Amino acid sequence: MVAPKRKIINDPVYGFITINHPLIFSILAHPYYQRLRRITQMAMGQLVYPGAVHTRFHHSLGAYHLMGNAVNELRSKGTEITEEEEIAVKAAILLHDIGHGPYSHALEHVVVKGVHHEALSLQIMYEMNAAFDGQLTLAIQIFTGAYHKPFLHQLISGQLDVDRMDYLSRDSFFCGVSEGVIGYDRILKMLVVVDGQLMIEEKGIYSVEKFLVARRQMYWQVYLHKTVLSAEKMMVKILERARSLYTSSDPAMQTQSALDYFLGAFTGVMDSFALAQFCALDDHDIMHAIKRWSAHPDKVLSLLCSRFLTRKLYKTTIQSEPFLAATIAAKQKESVDAFELDPSEVDYVCFTGEATNTLYQTKDERINILFKDGSIKDISLIDNALIHQNLSAAVKKNYICQLL
């Protein structure tokens, strides 16, 4: 008898991750999945936290590992999860981010306008399912929430999903910050299923509380750090300028990559050809384009690209109150004059926006707490001062980016 194929991957966050099923091996070997090695998890986070160079590949493997732990825990509490369901939910979490484009969220809706990464993930899963002779059908049903066991979908996408557990733990590890350190192992131990819904046992309340607070702290300390925000906005402005200038007859704009298609010929319809072009894109294509365009004769494009490559970013100010119109006008004039630009080009060198972070959205998936007496309450309704106060209130901050 031939022993089943088995591999272990040494992960810096969790230790050894075991791969032991043919379908999982097939997913890992697929070119669309291998592409995730070339897409950074935190986009421009590395410009502030130099260690934050981990990829979507790392993150999806970590989420896969946590999913295995969650399945084992729920089984130990009497929740029926078949072997087929286990493989399907693991496949679904491996593929949950496969639709991310270059630099993940930073360039979402910029490279491919109007298409969300989750919709692309699903489309890619359908393509892979055809190649795998339908072996991903159950994984797709779970991913879309169409399967009759909702808790499996909630493990992939919910307020307490393994996706969030991994990216908080992994991002804080690679950044070297403590804000995102959560007790993911204890939260997994506290998971329970009641009437098909994922819940947390009462004694896990404080671990969940720390998870929610850690998420908010990571957003303001790391993901929305003003320098990270500045770099990501500069990259967005570069792509916007490139698109406004792009013509197939201008050799200086050509990147010789799939990016050319999305800057020019793409009609907005994500057909099989467009999807194949999308899956040929990664971070390296964007960085190559920026290096190439730094020598472009267009003054604005070359200026932004050159400044980006040398980390001479926008000066960014963040505050709670909206900026006064007079303040914005003065800064815009200062930037236009400094670089001798036409006033119509001001939005490339000075602009404002709003950053928002919500700790807990009750309108979406809820975190239900199962008490010892069998009662169930949403965590936002529990009489606990730290959790209750401003739990679902959105925190909005205004920013102004200025090139000097």
C-alpha positions as CSV (number, residue, x, y, z in Angstrom):
1,M,0.0,0.0,0.0
2,V,1.4,3.4,-1.0
3,A,1.3,6.0,1.7
4,P,-0.6,9.2,0.9
5,K,1.5,12.1,-0.2
6,R,2.3,14.4,2.7
7,K,4.3,17.6,3.1
8,I,5.0,20.0,5.9
9,I,5.7,23.7,5.4
10,N,7.7,25.6,8.0
11,D,5.7,28.8,8.8
12,P,7.3,31.5,11.0
13,V,4.0,32.3,12.7
14,Y,2.6,28.8,13.5
15,G,5.4,26.3,13.0
16,F,4.7,23.4,10.8
17,I,1.7,23.4,8.4
18,T,0.7,20.0,7.0
19,I,-0.5,19.4,3.4
20,N,-1.9,15.9,2.9
21,H,-4.7,15.9,0.3
22,P,-4.4,15.6,-3.5
23,L,-6.9,18.5,-4.1
24,I,-4.9,20.8,-1.8
25,F,-1.7,19.9,-3.7
26,S,-3.4,20.6,-7.0
27,I,-4.5,24.0,-5.8
28,L,-1.0,24.9,-4.5
29,A,0.6,23.8,-7.8
30,H,-1.8,25.8,-10.0
31,P,-0.2,28.9,-11.7
32,Y,-3.0,31.2,-10.5
33,Y,-2.3,30.2,-6.9
34,Q,1.5,30.4,-7.3
35,R,0.9,34.0,-8.5
36,L,0.1,34.9,-4.9
37,R,3.8,34.6,-4.1
38,R,4.3,37.8,-6.1
39,I,1.6,39.8,-4.5
40,T,2.5,41.4,-1.2
41,Q,0.0,41.2,1.7
42,M,0.5,44.7,2.9
43,A,1.2,46.7,-0.2
44,M,3.3,49.7,0.9
45,G,3.5,48.7,4.5
46,Q,7.1,47.8,3.9
47,L,8.0,51.5,3.5
48,V,7.3,52.0,7.2
49,Y,7.8,48.5,8.5
50,P,10.7,47.0,6.5
51,G,9.8,43.4,7.5
52,A,6.3,43.6,6.1
53,V,7.3,41.9,2.8
54,H,5.1,38.7,3.3
55,T,2.8,37.7,0.5
56,R,-0.8,36.6,-0.1
57,F,0.7,33.1,-0.5
58,H,1.9,33.2,3.1
59,H,-1.4,34.5,4.4
60,S,-3.6,32.0,2.6
61,L,-1.5,29.1,3.9
62,G,-1.7,30.5,7.4
63,A,-5.5,30.8,7.1
64,Y,-5.6,27.2,5.8
65,H,-3.7,26.1,8.9
66,L,-6.1,27.9,11.3
67,M,-9.1,26.4,9.4
68,G,-7.8,22.9,10.1
69,N,-7.5,23.8,13.8
70,A,-11.0,25.2,13.8
71,V,-12.5,22.1,12.1
72,N,-10.7,19.8,14.6
73,E,-12.0,21.9,17.5
74,L,-15.6,21.9,16.3
75,R,-15.5,18.2,15.7
76,S,-14.3,17.6,19.3
77,K,-17.5,19.4,20.5
78,G,-19.8,17.2,18.4
79,T,-20.3,19.3,15.3
80,E,-20.6,17.0,12.3
81,I,-18.1,17.9,9.6
82,T,-17.5,15.3,7.0
83,E,-14.1,14.7,5.4
84,E,-15.5,16.1,2.1
85,E,-16.6,19.2,3.9
86,E,-13.3,19.6,5.6
87,I,-11.3,19.5,2.4
88,A,-13.8,21.8,0.7
89,V,-13.7,24.5,3.4
90,K,-9.8,24.2,3.4
91,A,-9.8,24.6,-0.3
92,A,-12.1,27.6,-0.1
93,I,-10.0,29.4,2.5
94,L,-6.8,28.7,0.4
95,L,-8.5,30.4,-2.5
96,H,-10.4,33.2,-0.7
97,D,-7.8,35.9,-1.8
98,I,-6.9,34.5,-5.2
99,G,-8.7,37.4,-6.9
100,H,-6.4,40.0,-5.4
101,G,-4.6,42.1,-7.9
102,P,-1.1,43.8,-7.7
103,Y,-0.5,45.3,-4.3
104,S,-3.7,43.9,-2.9
105,H,-6.2,46.5,-1.6
106,A,-4.0,49.5,-2.5
107,L,-4.8,49.2,-6.2
108,E,-8.2,47.5,-6.0
109,H,-10.6,49.2,-8.5
110,V,-7.6,51.1,-10.0
111,V,-5.9,48.5,-12.2
112,V,-9.2,46.7,-13.0
113,K,-11.9,49.3,-12.6
114,G,-15.2,48.5,-10.9
115,V,-14.5,44.8,-10.1
116,H,-14.1,43.6,-6.5
117,H,-11.5,41.1,-5.6
118,E,-14.0,38.7,-4.1
119,A,-15.9,38.6,-7.4
120,L,-12.6,37.9,-9.2
121,S,-11.8,35.2,-6.6
122,L,-15.1,33.5,-7.4
123,Q,-14.6,33.7,-11.1
124,I,-11.1,32.3,-10.8
125,M,-12.4,29.5,-8.7
126,Y,-15.0,28.6,-11.4
127,E,-12.1,28.5,-13.9
128,M,-10.0,26.2,-11.7
129,N,-13.1,24.0,-10.9
130,A,-13.5,23.3,-14.6
131,A,-9.8,22.4,-14.8
132,F,-10.2,20.2,-11.8
133,D,-13.3,18.3,-13.1
134,G,-15.6,19.8,-10.6
135,Q,-13.6,19.0,-7.5
136,L,-14.1,22.6,-6.2
137,T,-17.9,22.6,-6.5
138,L,-18.5,22.1,-2.8
139,A,-15.8,24.7,-1.9
140,I,-17.5,27.2,-4.1
141,Q,-20.9,26.5,-2.5
142,I,-19.3,27.1,1.0
143,F,-17.4,30.2,-0.2
144,T,-20.6,31.8,-1.6
145,G,-22.7,30.9,1.5
146,A,-25.0,28.6,-0.6
147,Y,-24.2,25.5,1.5
148,H,-26.7,24.3,4.1
149,K,-24.1,24.6,6.9
150,P,-23.7,28.4,7.3
151,F,-21.0,28.1,10.0
152,L,-18.5,26.8,7.3
153,H,-19.0,30.0,5.3
154,Q,-18.7,32.0,8.6
155,L,-15.3,30.5,9.2
156,I,-14.2,31.9,5.8
157,S,-16.0,35.3,5.9
158,G,-17.4,36.7,9.1
159,Q,-16.6,38.9,12.1
160,L,-14.4,36.1,13.6
161,D,-13.2,34.3,10.5
162,V,-9.8,32.6,10.2
163,D,-8.9,35.1,7.5
164,R,-8.9,38.0,10.0
165,M,-7.2,35.8,12.7
166,D,-4.3,35.1,10.4
167,Y,-3.8,38.5,8.9
168,L,-3.8,40.2,12.3
169,S,-1.3,37.7,13.7
170,R,0.9,37.6,10.6
171,D,0.9,41.3,9.8
172,S,1.9,42.2,13.4
173,F,4.6,39.5,13.4
174,F,6.2,40.7,10.2
175,C,5.8,44.4,11.1
176,G,7.3,43.8,14.5
177,V,4.4,45.5,16.4
178,S,2.3,44.2,19.2
179,E,-1.0,45.8,18.3
180,G,-2.2,42.9,16.3
181,V,-1.2,40.1,18.7
182,I,-4.4,38.2,19.4
183,G,-5.1,35.0,21.3
184,Y,-6.1,33.2,18.1
185,D,-5.5,29.8,19.7
186,R,-7.9,30.6,22.5
187,I,-10.6,32.0,20.2
188,L,-10.4,28.8,18.2
189,K,-10.8,26.8,21.4
190,M,-14.0,28.8,22.2
191,L,-15.7,28.3,18.9
192,V,-19.0,26.4,19.0
193,V,-21.9,25.8,16.6
194,V,-25.5,26.2,17.6
195,D,-28.3,25.6,15.0
196,G,-25.7,25.8,12.2
197,Q,-24.4,29.2,13.3
198,L,-20.9,29.9,14.5
199,M,-20.7,31.3,18.0
200,I,-18.2,31.9,20.9
201,E,-18.5,30.3,24.3
202,E,-19.1,32.8,27.2
203,K,-15.6,32.3,28.6
204,G,-14.1,33.5,25.3
205,I,-15.6,37.1,25.6
206,Y,-12.4,38.7,26.6
207,S,-10.4,37.1,23.9
208,V,-12.9,38.3,21.3
209,E,-12.7,41.8,22.9
210,K,-9.0,41.8,22.5
211,F,-9.4,40.7,18.9
212,L,-11.7,43.6,18.1
213,V,-9.5,46.2,19.8
214,A,-6.4,44.7,18.1
215,R,-8.1,45.1,14.7
216,R,-8.8,48.7,15.2
217,Q,-5.3,49.4,16.5
218,M,-3.7,47.7,13.6
219,Y,-5.7,49.8,11.2
220,W,-4.6,53.1,12.6
221,Q,-1.1,52.1,13.6
222,V,-0.2,50.0,10.5
223,Y,-2.7,49.7,7.7
224,L,-3.7,53.4,7.7
225,H,-0.4,54.8,8.9
226,K,0.0,58.2,7.3
227,T,3.2,57.2,5.4
228,V,1.6,53.9,4.1
229,L,-1.4,55.9,3.1
230,S,0.8,58.5,1.3
231,A,2.6,55.8,-0.7
232,E,-0.5,54.0,-1.6
233,K,-2.2,57.2,-2.8
234,M,0.9,58.1,-4.8
235,M,0.7,54.7,-6.6
236,V,-3.0,55.2,-7.3
237,K,-2.3,58.7,-8.8
238,I,0.5,57.2,-10.9
239,L,-1.9,54.7,-12.4
240,E,-4.6,57.3,-12.9
241,R,-2.2,59.6,-14.7
242,A,-0.9,56.7,-16.8
243,R,-4.4,55.7,-17.8
244,S,-5.2,59.3,-18.8
245,L,-2.2,59.4,-21.1
246,Y,-2.2,55.9,-22.4
247,T,-2.3,55.3,-26.1
248,S,-1.1,52.1,-27.8
249,S,0.9,54.3,-30.3
250,D,3.1,55.8,-27.5
251,P,6.0,53.4,-27.0
252,A,7.1,55.2,-23.8
253,M,3.8,54.1,-22.2
254,Q,4.1,50.5,-23.2
255,T,5.1,48.2,-20.3
256,Q,5.2,44.9,-22.4
257,S,3.0,43.3,-19.7
258,A,-0.7,42.6,-19.1
259,L,-0.9,46.0,-17.6
260,D,-1.0,47.5,-21.1
261,Y,-4.3,45.7,-21.7
262,F,-6.0,47.1,-18.6
263,L,-4.8,50.6,-19.3
264,G,-6.0,50.5,-22.9
265,A,-8.1,47.8,-24.5
266,F,-10.0,46.5,-21.4
267,T,-13.8,47.2,-21.9
268,G,-14.8,46.5,-18.3
269,V,-16.1,43.0,-19.2
270,M,-14.2,40.3,-17.3
271,D,-14.4,37.6,-19.8
272,S,-12.0,34.6,-20.0
273,F,-9.4,36.5,-22.0
274,A,-9.5,39.4,-19.5
275,L,-9.3,37.0,-16.6
276,A,-6.2,35.4,-18.0
277,Q,-4.6,38.8,-18.5
278,F,-5.5,39.7,-14.9
279,C,-3.9,36.4,-13.6
280,A,-0.7,37.4,-15.4
281,L,-0.4,40.6,-13.4
282,D,1.5,40.9,-10.1
283,D,3.4,43.5,-8.1
284,H,6.5,43.2,-10.3
285,D,4.6,44.5,-13.4
286,I,3.5,47.6,-11.5
287,M,7.0,48.3,-10.2
288,H,8.5,47.8,-13.7
289,A,6.0,50.2,-15.1
290,I,6.8,52.8,-12.5
291,K,10.5,52.5,-13.2
292,R,9.9,52.8,-16.9
293,W,7.5,55.8,-16.6
294,S,10.0,57.7,-14.4
295,A,11.7,58.7,-17.6
296,H,8.5,59.5,-19.5
297,P,8.3,62.9,-21.1
298,D,5.0,63.7,-19.3
299,K,6.1,65.9,-16.4
300,V,3.5,64.8,-13.9
301,L,3.9,61.1,-14.6
302,S,7.7,61.2,-14.4
303,L,7.6,63.3,-11.3
304,L,5.3,61.0,-9.4
305,C,7.2,57.9,-10.5
306,S,10.6,59.3,-9.6
307,R,9.4,60.5,-6.2
308,F,7.8,57.1,-5.5
309,L,11.0,55.2,-6.4
310,T,13.1,57.4,-4.0
311,R,10.5,57.4,-1.3
312,K,10.0,61.1,-1.5
313,L,6.3,60.8,-0.9
314,Y,3.4,63.2,-0.3
315,K,3.5,65.0,3.0
316,T,0.3,63.7,4.6
317,T,-1.6,65.2,7.5
318,I,-4.4,63.4,9.2
319,Q,-7.0,65.0,11.5
320,S,-10.5,64.4,12.8
321,E,-12.1,67.6,11.4
322,P,-12.4,68.3,7.6
323,F,-9.8,70.6,6.3
324,L,-10.8,74.2,5.6
325,A,-11.3,75.2,2.0
326,A,-8.8,78.0,2.4
327,T,-6.2,75.6,3.8
328,I,-6.7,73.2,0.9
329,A,-6.5,76.0,-1.7
330,A,-3.3,77.4,-0.2
331,K,-1.6,74.0,-0.2
332,Q,-2.7,73.3,-3.7
333,K,-1.3,76.6,-5.0
334,E,1.9,75.9,-3.1
335,S,2.4,72.5,-4.8
336,V,1.4,73.7,-8.3
337,D,3.8,76.6,-8.0
338,A,6.6,74.4,-6.6
339,F,6.6,72.1,-9.7
340,E,5.4,74.7,-12.2
341,L,2.4,72.7,-13.2
342,D,-0.8,73.6,-14.9
343,P,-3.7,74.3,-12.3
344,S,-5.7,71.5,-14.0
345,E,-3.1,69.0,-12.8
346,V,-3.4,70.0,-9.1
347,D,-5.2,66.8,-8.1
348,Y,-2.0,64.8,-8.7
349,V,0.1,66.9,-6.3
350,C,-2.4,67.9,-3.6
351,F,-5.7,66.4,-2.7
352,T,-7.9,65.4,0.3
353,G,-9.8,62.3,1.3
354,E,-11.4,60.4,4.1
355,A,-10.2,57.2,5.9
356,T,-12.7,55.1,7.8
357,N,-12.3,52.2,10.2
358,T,-15.2,50.4,11.8
359,L,-14.5,48.1,14.7
360,Y,-17.7,45.9,14.5
361,Q,-20.4,46.1,11.9
362,T,-23.6,44.7,13.3
363,K,-25.4,45.0,9.9
364,D,-23.0,42.2,8.6
365,E,-22.0,39.0,10.3
366,R,-22.5,39.2,14.1
367,I,-20.5,37.7,16.9
368,N,-22.9,35.8,19.0
369,I,-22.0,34.7,22.5
370,L,-23.3,31.4,23.9
371,F,-23.8,31.6,27.7
372,K,-23.8,28.7,30.1
373,D,-27.5,28.9,30.6
374,G,-28.0,28.4,26.9
375,S,-29.0,32.0,26.1
376,I,-27.4,33.8,23.1
377,K,-26.5,37.4,22.8
378,D,-24.8,39.6,20.3
379,I,-21.5,40.8,21.7
380,S,-22.5,44.5,21.2
381,L,-25.5,43.9,23.6
382,I,-23.5,42.5,26.5
383,D,-23.2,44.7,29.5
384,N,-19.5,45.1,29.4
385,A,-18.0,48.6,29.4
386,L,-15.1,48.2,27.0
387,I,-17.0,46.2,24.4
388,H,-20.2,48.2,24.6
389,Q,-18.8,51.7,24.2
390,N,-18.6,52.8,20.6
391,L,-18.3,49.2,19.4
392,S,-19.9,49.7,16.0
393,A,-19.2,53.4,15.6
394,A,-17.1,54.2,12.5
395,V,-14.0,56.2,13.1
396,K,-13.4,58.7,10.3
397,K,-10.3,60.7,9.8
398,N,-9.6,63.3,7.1
399,Y,-6.3,63.5,5.3
400,I,-4.6,65.8,2.9
401,C,-1.7,64.7,0.7
402,Q,0.7,67.3,-0.6
403,L,3.8,67.0,-2.8
404,L,6.5,69.5,-1.9
